[in-house]
């Protein structure tokens, strides 16, 4: 090897370092990355490593987990295969292979269970078993365990060339594993990628080493070693043209010899504006043109099948049977093919040779080669489908059905994007209009679930040709798009309800609906991944979507229509559908009896699909028992975001934020809310973005940030009210009530509260009616409407709210105590509220009740009797950061004779928003300029700075820079 001293030293240190590690080599084609990989593999083998090599194959770049299977195949036990290909060694049993992660399946230990879960994840990814696609996290952990087991016997080096051609699912897992290899001693991952081709490794956050062109002296040395005796003029021309690229230096002289008419000023590789890799391809094209048709046909078939992989010394056969090129000695002789010394297999000298072969072929020649490969891979549905799709021109139902079956397989294993391509191609090859529309609808549905909404809309429009409007898949795809992006609840509700009735009556085509990574039904979770599904499964999906649309609509008309449709289904409606219909619609009238079933279902989340968990979590939120489900949501939310199911991830973030708000974890809730808002805005989900703003507005309201709350409230209301999205307009009204209460504007608070429900009643299907019970009661009491406050508290008791949920029990007892005329009755009810077993789970509501109790006791019995209760309220409100209520509590304490503490208060950290605005102000921006950047009004910006100044211990903007410089960064930006 000439030159590369720095790279060689780095690779030597990388291979011989004691711990695990990952490294990516990045450079243009022909720069010598493969040679550096060869060096690392040789060094590792000399040190006793097990070296496993794999190569990304462009023809398999869209086959889910094809690359990962190629990498792991030598370590997998018998039967772990992909696409029908055999794997492992004959005669092996689970647990016998050195890399087998399964262990003893009968082992009842936690380790045995963990190993079984790892084996199941690998089996699902590689198509060995039916089931949902494993998430990146679960599959990554399984791969780490597999590698660690192998490395416990012998250090392991994984070498991946042409990583840019690895399929996305495999690259995501490799990135996950690579970032965690520091905890797996003895395992190293070395990847080479081209810098001019985008890949998932670009954002994998793995350590990288750039591989650039050779220095001038090294380039001259390499040329002289391999092509001694070149004339000075020709030598100078080659060095100038190659620009330090080793492949060009080795190939140009041979190319030059075939063109005796060259002259000194000629650009041998074409215009300098053309990228060097493409210019090198022209060299290979000249050689290819000199071969006969039979040899070129063999080369083309091998190139389209990815016959480029180099083998390592790992055990086991090659993971996938490749086309074996025959009669190609002429290609070997002219340097287009090489013979692997270890195996005797033929391989292309360089990936650019393969590209040249494909580009030089005509369309008909490529189709002929694909037909041959479809027969070679007849046992592998996905590979066969790839080649059939490329080989077929005219409609062919046999091929369309094969592509549809391949889409089912790909979807089960997380290949939703490939499934969309295959379903779209299947639609093009369909022989009748109904099958074409059905397959386009299926493709639209999967694209929507994979969060490719623009593509989903186009496909749905194509599927909705005359005669296709009743296709359930097309209805689902169009409805998801209309709901997510535009918030169109009215038309969507009508369309989905009609589709449910057509399926119920057997009047709709039984269209398949392949599931995908999944998007949520609004505040609900996604559908499953089981490929084209039966009529009842399609019906379940439509019903779930209908319930979600009804929840967002929030009107009695929509919900009554939904309950009519649900009731007409009879036994076709599942218990879960009835649970959702009851708890999402009107918990006051329909929620009784569901708390226990929800809690029972929440106790066995590991056995449920993620989309079922998320729907269940929405029911748990409405029943105020969400907290036990939150740890699971927090474990899987990043998985959903990583695998492309962005909509599901955003819904999970909403649920996590709501639970954080309820538990008083307001700083964390703010970070979660901003994360959900950023992701929603990035993906164009208008509905989810305004839902996140609504929750952030609620948070600002309880914290006393009036201007921020009003700005967010106005944005939500302006978007949601014209669309009739009652779910959001109710939150906007609740924000108005809470903000006014916080500011002491009780008349305004009362007007907002009665906009949600009238005193003494709970408006049907107004889910905020019961949640704002305390707001209406307090506002009515402070404005002299004592009778209306009492009527509302009694209505809560008579409606059975204490039996529906623990939070409703707490605030009902509190409201009854606040409005009781008799002191003894009030004391008994206050005690009942504060002693409720779940009271501490709702610290803000409990503190408000204690504050009201303390005020009443101080006025009736004197300050001494009220001090303990008021102190408890003040301490909680201080800790939460509910500034307005805290100030009220401290004022009552002073009135009760409690002397304020004189000790300096503990430093309070800036919130993320305060820190961001303070930093912009420190750079000299005005409030208006800051507001333009952060999308807040200048007045809200001023409010943030007003709160930030005392936290920083300053009084002027001029002191901001110094204060921020010395401030420890304790506030993590979302």
Number of C-alpha atoms within 10 A of each C-alpha: 11 14 14 17 9 9 15 15 10 13 21 15 12 20 26 14 13 13 16 22 25 23 19 23 22 24 19 20 25 23 21 21 23 20 12 19 20 14 16 24 25 14 17 21 17 10 12 12 23 23 23 24 24 24 24 26 25 22 18 20 20 23 24 31 28 26 28 24 23 23 24 21 27 24 25 25 26 21 18 25 25 26 22 19 18 18 22 23 17 11 8 12 13 17 15 15 21 19 24 23 31 25 19 16 15 9 13 9 11 9 13 17 17 17 22 19 19 23 26 22 26 28 22 21 32 24 22 18 16 14 18 22 29 21 22 25 20 19 25 24 19 24 23 24 21 23 28 23 19 21 21 15 13 16 24 26 26 22 24 26 24 21 29 27 23 31 26 24 24 26 22 23 24 27 21 22 25 25 17 17 20 15 13 19 18 25 29 26 22 24 25 28 27 21 16 13 12 12 18 19 22 16 10 17 13 19 12 16 14 15 19 15 19 19 14 13 11 17 20 18 15 20 23 15 11 11 16 11 9 13 9 9 10 15 18 13 20 25 18 13 19 21 16 24 22 20 16 25 25 19 18 22 19 13 18 16 10 12 11 8 8 13 12 11 7 12 14 22 21 15 11 11 7 10 13 20 18 15 17 23 19 19 21 21 17 14 16 22 12 12 15 12 11 12 17 21 20 17 29 27 25 25 26 22 24 21 25 24 22 18 18 19 14 18 17 16 14 18 21 19 13 16 18 14 19 12 10 19 14 15 20 15 10 15 16 22 21 18 13 13 8 10 10 9 16 21 24 24 15 17 21 21 25 25 18 21 23 20 14 17 14 9 12 10 16 20 20 17 22 24 18 15 23 22 13 17 23 14 13 17 21 30 22 23 25 24 26 23 23 17 22 16 11 10 15 15 16 14 20 28 18 21 29 30 21 25 33 27 26 32 27 29 30 28 26 32 24 23 33 30 18 27 30 25 21 30 29 22 23 23 16 13 16 19 22 24 31 28 33 31 37 36 37 36 36 33 30 32 30 26 24 19 24 14 15 28 23 13 26 31 19 17 31 20 13 11 11 25 19 21 26 30 35 31 24 27 27 27 27 27 24 17 25 25 17 16 26 22 26 17 12 23 24 15 18 24 21 16 25 23 17 17 21 18 10 11 11 18 17 18 23 24 32 33 31 34 35 29 31 26 27 26 24 30 29 29 28 25 28 21 24 22 18 13 18 15 16 23 22 18 21 25 24 25 27 29 30 26 32 30 27 26 26 26 18 16 11 23 24 14 15 23 17 11 19 23 13 13 18 10 9 14 17 15 10 16 17 16 21 23 26 21 25 29 31 24 24 24 16 16 23 17 12 20 21 12 12 20 19 10 14 20 12 11 16 10 9 11 16 24 21 16 24 25 27 24 29 23 27 25 20 21 24 20 24 23 20 14 24 18 11 16 23 15 11 18 20 19 19 24 19 16 24 21 24 26 32 30 29 32 28 30 24 24 27 25 27 23 24 19 24 21 17 23 16 23 20 17 24 23 20 24 28 22 17 26 25 15 19 25 14 11 18 15 23 20 25 26 24 23 25 27 24 28 26 26 31 25 26 23 28 24 22 22 23 22 22 23 27 21 18 23 28 17 15 23 22 13 18 26 15 9 16 18 24 22 23 26 26 25 23 29 22 29 31 26 29 33 31 24 25 23 15 16 16 23 17 17 29 26 18 23 29 18 14 24 22 15 23 16 16 22 17 17 26 22 25 22 25 22 15 22 23 25 21 32 26 22 27 26 18 17 15 11 14 18 14 18 28 23 17 27 29 20 18 25 18 10 15 17 24 17 16 22 22 21 24 24 22 27 28 26 26 30 30 26 27 25 22 19 11 9 13 11 13 21 17 12 22 22 16 17 25 19 12 15 11 17 20 16 18 19 21 22 19 25 27 23 25 27 26 21 23 27 23 17 20 20 13 12 10 16 21 13 15 24 22 14 21 29 20 16 28 27 14 19 27 16 14 21 17 23 18 21 25 25 14 19 28 22 15 22 26 14 16 20 13 16 10 10 7 6 6 6 7 7 10 12 17 22 20 18 20 20 21 16 22 24 17 20 20 18 12 14 14 15 20 15 17 22 19 12 11 13 13 18 18 17 15 20 25 18 16 22 22 14 14 23 19 12 15 19 12 14 12 10 14 13 14 23 16 12 16 15 10 9 11 8 12 12 16 12 15 15
